Amino acid sequence: MFGKIGDMGGMLKKAYEMKKEFGKIQEELAEIEVVGVCGSSVEVKASADMTIKSIKIAPETVNSGNVEEVEDMVLVAVNNALGEAKQASQQKMQRLTGGLNIPGLFG
């Protein structure tokens, strides 16, 4: 009769452990730095928790006066950095999921 309650207790314990591990992984993701570039003109640093940390634009790029081109380069570099961050995040999260692809877990 109480077998199912015991199973529920075990499931709750496992869920708590996973939540705790998820918190640790989130902290680790904030420490992982990745870089996205667009040639030698723009460099974007981000963390694996999808936070942009810095954007560097070469002075000659800004001096070109072509605002649209600079905007496009920044966009490319940001997307490259976020792609690297997502990949790093997925690799780290595999520790928690055992390699399972859980929709919505990786953003």
VOBA-1610 file (N, C-alpha, C; in pm, whole numbers, padded with zeros to 5 digits, always signed):
BEGIN
Met+00080-00120+00000Met+00000+00000+00000Met+00085+00127+00000Phe+00192+00127+00081Phe+00276+00247+00090Phe+00393+00244-00009Gly+00397+00143-00092Gly+00506+00132-00190Gly+00513+00251-00284Lys+00399+00299-00328Lys+00397+00412-00421Lys+00442+00540-00353Ile+00414+00555-00224Ile+00460+00673-00150Ile+00611+00672-00141Gly+00669+00555-00119Gly+00815+00543-00116Gly+00877+00579-00250Asp+00812+00533-00357Asp+00859+00567-00491Asp+00853+00717-00514Met+00748+00780-00465Met+00732+00925-00480Met+00843+00997-00402Gly+00873+00948-00284Gly+00981+01007-00204Gly+01114+00998-00275Gly+01140+00886-00338Gly+01264+00868-00414Gly+01270+00961-00533Met+01157+00976-00599Met+01151+01067-00715Met+01174+01212-00672Leu+01115+01249-00559Leu+01133+01386-00510Leu+01278+01411-00471Lys+01340+01313-00410Lys+01481+01325-00372Lys+01568+01342-00497Lys+01541+01260-00598Lys+01617+01268-00722Lys+01596+01404-00791Ala+01472+01454-00788Ala+01443+01584-00848Ala+01519+01694-00773Tyr+01525+01685-00641Tyr+01598+01783-00562Tyr+01747+01779-00595Glu+01802+01658-00608Glu+01943+01644-00643Glu+01972+01702-00781Met+01881+01679-00876Met+01898+01734-01011Met+01893+01887-01008Lys+01802+01942-00928Lys+01791+02088-00917Lys+01919+02146-00859Lys+01973+02080-00760Lys+02098+02125-00697Lys+02213+02120-00798Glu+02221+02012-00873Glu+02325+01996-00976Glu+02306+02101-01086Phe+02182+02128-01124Phe+02153+02229-01225Phe+02204+02366-01180Gly+02185+02398-01053Gly+02235+02525-00999Gly+02387+02534-01008Lys+02456+02423-00979Lys+02602+02421-00990Lys+02646+02443-01135Ile+02575+02377-01226Ile+02610+02389-01367Ile+02587+02532-01415Gln+02479+02595-01371Gln+02454+02734-01409Gln+02567+02825-01362Glu+02618+02803-01243Glu+02731+02881-01194Glu+02855+02858-01280Glu+02878+02732-01318Glu+02993+02700-01402Glu+02979+02765-01540Leu+02857+02768-01594Leu+02835+02829-01726Leu+02871+02977-01725Ala+02844+03044-01615Ala+02876+03186-01606Ala+03027+03210-01609Glu+03105+03107-01577Glu+03251+03120-01574Glu+03317+03084-01708Ile+03245+03014-01794Ile+03301+02972-01923Ile+03292+03088-02021Glu+03407+03130-02074Glu+03409+03242-02169Glu+03432+03191-02310Val+03354+03243-02403Val+03368+03209-02544Val+03384+03339-02623Val+03434+03327-02745Val+03460+03444-02828Val+03399+03422-02966Gly+03334+03526-03017Gly+03285+03527-03154Gly+03349+03643-03227Val+03387+03622-03351Val+03454+03728-03426Val+03391+03745-03563Cys+03417+03860-03620Cys+03387+03885-03761Cys+03517+03938-03819Gly+03591+03849-03882Gly+03723+03885-03933Gly+03811+03935-03820Ser+03886+04040-03849Ser+03968+04101-03744Ser+03907+04233-03700Ser+03783+04257-03742Ser+03718+04386-03716Ser+03640+04391-03585Val+03574+04281-03551Val+03487+04281-03433Val+03510+04152-03354Glu+03522+04168-03222Glu+03535+04054-03131Glu+03432+04068-03020Val+03357+03962-02996Val+03256+03961-02890Val+03289+03848-02794Lys+03296+03883-02665Lys+03316+03782-02561Lys+03183+03762-02490Ala+03151+03635-02466Ala+03027+03599-02397Ala+03059+03486-02300Ser+02967+03463-02209Ser+02979+03347-02122Ser+02880+03242-02169Ala+02901+03120-02125Ala+02816+03010-02169Ala+02675+03017-02111Asp+02651+03115-02023Asp+02513+03136-01975Asp+02442+03240-02061Met+02498+03265-02181Met+02440+03353-02283Met+02443+03501-02246Thr+02544+03541-02170Thr+02561+03681-02134Thr+02675+03739-02215Ile+02650+03849-02287Ile+02755+03918-02360Ile+02840+03993-02259Lys+02971+03970-02262Lys+03062+04031-02165Lys+03133+04155-02222Ser+03168+04149-02349Ser+03234+04266-02408Ser+03225+04260-02560Ile+03236+04379-02620Ile+03242+04393-02765Ile+03357+04486-02797Lys+03448+04440-02882Lys+03560+04523-02925Lys+03550+04541-03077Ile+03563+04666-03119Ile+03557+04699-03261Ile+03687+04768-03298Ala+03753+04720-03401Ala+03879+04779-03446Ala+03856+04925-03487Pro+03945+05015-03445Pro+03927+05157-03477Pro+03909+05185-03626Glu+03982+05114-03710Glu+03970+05139-03854Glu+03832+05101-03907Thr+03767+05008-03839Thr+03631+04970-03878Thr+03534+05084-03851Val+03549+05145-03735Val+03463+05257-03698Val+03493+05377-03787Asn+03622+05399-03816Asn+03664+05513-03897Asn+03619+05503-04042Ser+03575+05383-04083Ser+03532+05367-04222Ser+03409+05451-04253Gly+03331+05482-04148Gly+03212+05563-04167Gly+03091+05486-04218Asn+03108+05359-04247Asn+02999+05278-04298Asn+02926+05211-04181Val+02829+05279-04127Val+02759+05233-04007Val+02690+05099-04030Glu+02626+05083-04144Glu+02555+04957-04172Glu+02652+04839-04174Glu+02769+04858-04230Glu+02868+04751-04235Glu+02915+04715-04094Val+02939+04816-04012Val+02980+04792-03873Val+02870+04718-03798Glu+02746+04760-03815Glu+02634+04692-03750Glu+02626+04545-03791Asp+02645+04519-03920Asp+02641+04381-03970Asp+02754+04298-03909Met+02873+04356-03897Met+02986+04284-03839Met+02962+04253-03692Val+02905+04348-03620Val+02874+04325-03479Val+02771+04213-03467Leu+02671+04216-03551Leu+02568+04113-03550Leu+02627+03974-03574Val+02715+03963-03673Val+02780+03835-03704Val+02862+03788-03584Ala+02940+03877-03526Ala+03025+03838-03414Ala+02942+03798-03292Val+02834+03870-03265Val+02747+03835-03151Val+02684+03698-03175Asn+02633+03674-03294Asn+02573+03544-03323Asn+02675+03430-03315Asn+02799+03456-03358Asn+02905+03356-03345Asn+02933+03326-03198Ala+02941+03430-03117Ala+02967+03412-02973Ala+02854+03335-02907Leu+02730+03370-02940Leu+02616+03300-02879Leu+02608+03155-02925Gly+02648+03129-03049Gly+02653+02990-03097Gly+02755+02909-03018Glu+02871+02968-02994Glu+02975+02903-02914Glu+02925+02882-02770Ala+02856+02982-02716Ala+02803+02972-02580Ala+02700+02860-02569Lys+02614+02849-02668Lys+02512+02744-02667Lys+02577+02606-02673Gln+02678+02593-02756Gln+02747+02465-02768Gln+02814+02428-02635Ala+02880+02525-02571Ala+02945+02499-02442Ala+02842+02463-02336Ser+02728+02530-02340Ser+02620+02503-02245Ser+02566+02362-02263Gln+02544+02322-02387Gln+02492+02188-02413Gln+02588+02080-02365Gln+02717+02103-02388Gln+02816+02006-02343Gln+02815+01994-02191Lys+02804+02105-02122Lys+02801+02105-01976Lys+02674+02039-01924Met+02561+02066-01989Met+02433+02013-01944Met+02422+01862-01966Gln+02501+01806-02055Gln+02498+01662-02076Gln+02532+01588-01947Arg+02609+01652-01861Arg+02642+01593-01732Arg+02515+01569-01650Leu+02421+01662-01660Leu+02296+01653-01584Leu+02196+01560-01649Thr+02189+01565-01782Thr+02084+01491-01853Thr+02128+01353-01900Gly+02255+01322-01881Gly+02303+01192-01928Gly+02298+01179-02079Gly+02308+01291-02149Gly+02309+01290-02295Gly+02171+01299-02358Leu+02065+01300-02276Leu+01930+01313-02331Leu+01906+01455-02378Asn+01838+01472-02489Asn+01802+01604-02537Asn+01664+01638-02481Ile+01663+01728-02383Ile+01537+01767-02319Ile+01496+01902-02376Pro+01388+01907-02454Pro+01345+02033-02516Pro+01325+02143-02413Gly+01374+02262-02446Gly+01356+02377-02358Gly+01462+02390-02250Leu+01541+02288-02227Leu+01641+02295-02120Leu+01760+02379-02160Phe+01790+02386-02289Phe+01909+02457-02334Phe+01878+02595-02389Gly+01759+02641-02378Gly+01725+02777-02422Gly+01687+02789-02563
//
